[in-house]
Amino acid sequence: MAQTDCVVHESLRKHLSPRGRLAAEPFCVYRARAVAVAREVFAAYPRHALDEQAGPAYLEGMALSRWAFWKRLSSVTGLLPETGQGACLDFGCGMGMMLPLLRRRFATVYGVDLVPEAAREFLRRWDAAYRESHEDVSVHDDIEGTGLADGSVDLILALDVLEHVDHLEDTLDRMRRLLSPRGVLLVCGPTENWIYKLGRRVVGFSGDYHHRSISDIERVMEDRFTVRTVKRMFYPFTLFVLLEATPRADFPEGGVRCESC
């Protein structure tokens, strides 16, 4: 990584609030801190216990594979606001890699994952190591557990998770209801093309729990959201696609598209 990626101009930093200074921290610095904490959490669990939380993808295996996973998070970070306002939901937050960073960009952050204890432990260890407080971050095992009201969320992240869920339509309907009128859903997912499948095999993942590709996900999203492609990763092979979506005004609450609208 170029050294210039890790430089923040001090004349800017001195005018920022404490949270603003953290938000302006170069992503490579954040990554190094996150890796150090994640390794502690990863070591506290039995082998393979955090495979579906993508622990090995961020911490083990080939350097190219680790770079790809972190590069996706870096791309998403570049799209985040720096206001420190509003609410964010990280659906499928895994070990919680993004939660401290999201806390710097939003007033309130919610994480959802099948194994919420791992992300909670990540936050505890992060706070202890870096003297930060994440009182406004909570992690739950499903969306309903967050207690979020319809129309209350400004950003939902669903990074490399929707290919796993059993009921995609229901999940997207719930996300659409949660978003505020100007809310945004960011989705990243695998292309499942031959080069992706080869790479997955090389790094030791079976992919048996992948029910669909990002193209399949996008087709279902288009009934509910206005969708645009933000980024295709990584040239010259598209392994992942990052999508940005906003709620469609003509999608009825009953969940069936009104063709006459």
MARRO-374444 format. One line per 4 residues: number of its first residue (from 0); their letters; for each residue x, y, z of C-alpha. Coordinates in Angstrom, 2 decimals. Layout:
<drenlums>
NUM	a	X/Y/Z | ...
</drenlums>
This chain:
<drenlums>
0	maqt	0.00/0.00/0.00 | 1.30/3.41/-0.90 | 2.57/5.41/2.01 | 0.36/8.36/1.02
4	dcvv	-2.68/6.22/1.90 | -1.65/6.46/5.53 | -1.18/10.21/5.85 | -3.70/12.65/7.30
8	hesl	-2.75/16.31/7.06 | -2.26/17.69/10.57 | -3.75/21.08/9.65 | -7.02/19.25/9.02
12	rkhl	-6.78/16.96/12.02 | -6.36/19.76/14.59 | -9.70/21.32/13.60 | -11.66/18.10/14.04
16	sprg	-13.54/16.86/17.10 | -12.18/13.72/18.83 | -14.64/11.57/16.87 | -13.80/13.51/13.71
20	rlaa	-10.10/12.85/14.20 | -10.88/9.14/14.45 | -13.10/9.29/11.37 | -10.21/10.88/9.45
24	epfc	-7.83/8.08/10.44 | -6.38/6.39/7.34 | -7.99/3.04/6.62 | -4.65/1.22/6.75
28	vyra	-4.27/2.32/10.39 | -7.78/1.16/11.20 | -7.10/-2.16/9.51 | -3.95/-2.77/11.56
32	rava	-5.85/-2.08/14.78 | -8.77/-4.27/13.74 | -6.50/-7.18/12.82 | -4.75/-7.04/16.19
36	vare	-8.06/-7.20/18.09 | -9.61/-9.75/15.75 | -6.69/-12.12/16.23 | -7.36/-12.13/19.98
40	vfaa	-11.04/-12.89/19.43 | -10.29/-15.52/16.78 | -7.88/-17.30/19.12 | -10.51/-17.45/21.88
44	yprh	-12.86/-19.59/19.76 | -12.50/-23.23/18.63 | -11.02/-23.81/15.19 | -13.56/-23.11/12.40
48	alde	-16.09/-21.67/14.87 | -15.94/-18.28/13.14 | -15.65/-19.44/9.54 | -19.07/-18.06/8.59
52	qagp	-18.14/-14.76/10.26 | -15.28/-14.57/7.72 | -12.62/-14.70/10.42 | -10.15/-16.73/8.33
56	ayle	-10.70/-14.53/5.28 | -9.46/-11.44/7.14 | -6.73/-13.09/9.18 | -5.41/-16.26/7.55
60	gmal	-4.60/-17.83/4.23 | -3.15/-16.20/1.15 | -2.10/-12.56/1.29 | -4.04/-11.86/-1.92
64	srwa	-7.25/-13.22/-0.40 | -6.81/-11.11/2.75 | -6.10/-8.05/0.61 | -9.31/-8.61/-1.36
68	fwkr	-11.48/-8.81/1.75 | -9.99/-5.70/3.31 | -10.07/-3.82/0.01 | -13.85/-4.28/-0.11
72	lssv	-14.19/-2.75/3.34 | -11.95/0.12/2.29 | -14.17/0.75/-0.75 | -17.27/0.86/1.46
76	tgll	-15.56/3.20/3.91 | -15.03/5.70/1.11 | -18.82/5.92/0.67 | -19.65/6.61/4.31
80	petg	-20.69/10.05/5.56 | -18.54/11.87/8.10 | -21.30/13.72/9.93 | -21.51/11.54/13.02
84	qgac	-25.30/11.68/12.72 | -28.06/9.15/12.08 | -28.35/5.39/12.51 | -26.59/2.53/10.74
88	ldfg	-27.36/-1.19/10.63 | -24.57/-3.65/9.76 | -26.49/-6.77/8.72 | -24.20/-9.79/8.90
92	cgmg	-21.55/-7.91/10.86 | -19.51/-11.08/11.46 | -16.75/-10.52/13.98 | -17.58/-6.81/14.05
96	mmlp	-14.72/-5.60/11.87 | -16.62/-2.51/10.73 | -18.43/-1.59/13.94 | -15.83/0.75/15.51
100	llrr	-15.43/2.54/12.18 | -19.19/2.88/11.73 | -19.47/4.31/15.24 | -17.20/7.14/14.16
104	rfat	-19.52/7.99/11.25 | -22.96/7.52/12.86 | -24.58/8.45/16.16 | -26.02/4.97/16.67
108	vygv	-24.89/1.63/15.22 | -26.59/-1.77/15.26 | -24.96/-5.03/14.29 | -26.79/-8.25/13.43
112	dlvp	-25.16/-11.67/13.18 | -25.94/-15.29/13.94 | -23.06/-15.30/16.46 | -23.39/-11.88/18.12
116	eaar	-21.05/-12.84/20.97 | -18.00/-12.65/18.69 | -18.74/-9.06/17.65 | -19.51/-8.08/21.24
120	eflr	-16.17/-9.52/22.35 | -14.45/-7.67/19.51 | -15.92/-4.39/20.74 | -14.94/-5.10/24.35
124	rwda	-11.35/-5.83/23.39 | -11.23/-2.82/21.05 | -12.40/-0.48/23.79 | -9.84/-1.89/26.21
128	ayre	-6.99/-1.65/23.70 | -7.72/1.79/22.24 | -9.67/3.49/25.04 | -12.74/4.10/22.92
132	shed	-16.33/3.77/24.05 | -18.99/2.00/22.04 | -21.98/2.52/24.30 | -24.06/3.46/21.25
136	vsvh	-23.25/0.19/19.44 | -25.36/-2.90/20.05 | -25.15/-6.35/18.47 | -28.11/-8.71/18.05
140	ddie	-28.84/-12.13/16.57 | -31.66/-10.88/14.31 | -33.12/-7.64/12.99 | -36.16/-7.76/15.23
144	gtgl	-33.90/-7.81/18.28 | -32.61/-4.35/17.44 | -36.01/-2.79/18.20 | -35.58/-0.44/15.24
148	adgs	-38.70/1.31/14.00 | -39.67/1.49/10.35 | -38.08/4.45/8.59 | -35.44/4.96/11.28
152	vdli	-32.22/3.78/9.60 | -30.04/5.94/7.35 | -27.67/3.25/6.10 | -27.84/-0.54/5.98
156	lald	-24.74/-2.53/5.12 | -25.13/-6.07/3.80 | -21.59/-7.05/2.87 | -21.15/-10.59/1.58
160	vleh	-24.13/-11.90/3.52 | -27.23/-11.94/1.29 | -25.86/-14.88/-0.68 | -26.23/-16.88/2.54
164	vdhl	-29.73/-16.00/3.76 | -32.59/-18.47/3.30 | -35.39/-15.96/2.71 | -33.94/-13.18/0.57
168	edtl	-37.25/-11.53/-0.37 | -38.41/-11.28/3.24 | -35.03/-9.93/4.33 | -35.02/-7.24/1.65
172	drmr	-38.62/-6.28/2.46 | -37.63/-5.79/6.10 | -34.62/-3.70/5.15 | -36.71/-1.54/2.87
176	rlls	-39.16/-0.78/5.66 | -36.36/0.12/8.06 | -34.75/2.65/5.76 | -35.58/6.32/6.09
180	prgv	-36.95/8.07/2.97 | -33.41/9.04/1.99 | -31.82/5.91/3.40 | -29.33/3.79/1.47
184	llvc	-28.67/0.06/1.31 | -25.12/-0.99/0.37 | -24.79/-4.61/-0.77 | -21.64/-6.48/-1.71
188	gpte	-21.65/-10.03/-3.00 | -19.71/-12.60/-5.04 | -20.13/-13.08/-8.77 | -19.75/-16.86/-8.45
192	nwiy	-17.96/-16.92/-11.81 | -15.33/-19.55/-12.54 | -12.39/-17.45/-11.38 | -14.18/-16.68/-8.09
196	klgr	-14.95/-20.37/-7.52 | -11.35/-21.29/-8.29 | -10.07/-18.69/-5.84 | -12.49/-19.87/-3.17
200	rvvg	-11.23/-23.42/-3.57 | -7.61/-22.27/-3.37 | -8.21/-20.51/-0.03 | -10.10/-23.50/1.37
204	fsgd	-13.76/-22.50/1.34 | -16.35/-24.93/0.00 | -19.03/-22.37/-0.81 | -21.75/-24.86/0.07
208	yhhr	-23.58/-22.18/2.05 | -23.80/-19.78/-0.92 | -27.35/-19.92/-2.26 | -26.99/-17.28/-4.97
212	sisd	-24.71/-14.81/-6.75 | -24.73/-11.01/-6.67 | -26.59/-11.04/-10.00 | -29.37/-13.12/-8.43
216	ierv	-29.50/-10.74/-5.49 | -29.64/-7.68/-7.74 | -32.61/-9.06/-9.69 | -34.61/-9.46/-6.49
220	medr	-33.52/-6.05/-5.23 | -34.67/-4.27/-8.38 | -38.34/-4.88/-7.54 | -37.93/-3.12/-4.21
224	ftvr	-35.11/-0.63/-4.76 | -33.54/1.62/-7.34 | -30.17/-0.06/-7.76 | -26.90/1.13/-9.23
228	tvkr	-23.51/-0.53/-9.47 | -20.91/1.35/-7.45 | -17.88/-0.81/-8.08 | -16.77/-4.06/-9.69
232	mfyp	-13.85/-5.70/-7.92 | -11.17/-6.50/-8.95 | -9.84/-5.62/-12.42 | -9.37/-7.54/-14.70
236	ftlf	-11.53/-10.20/-12.99 | -14.82/-9.25/-11.37 | -14.99/-11.30/-8.18 | -17.33/-9.03/-6.19
240	vlle	-19.81/-6.28/-7.02 | -20.79/-3.40/-4.73 | -24.35/-2.11/-5.18 | -26.07/1.00/-3.82
244	atpr	-29.86/0.92/-3.47 | -32.59/3.33/-2.43 | -36.23/2.33/-1.73 | -38.67/2.37/-4.63
248	adfp	-41.73/4.52/-4.02 | -43.93/2.25/-6.13 | -43.32/-0.96/-4.19 | -46.43/-1.79/-2.11
252	eggv	-46.17/-2.70/1.56 | -47.79/-6.06/0.88 | -44.64/-7.14/-0.90 | -46.14/-7.72/-4.37
256	rces	-45.14/-5.31/-7.13 | -48.10/-3.32/-8.51 | -47.73/-3.67/-12.29 | -50.34/-0.96/-12.98
260	c	-48.58/1.67/-10.86
</drenlums>
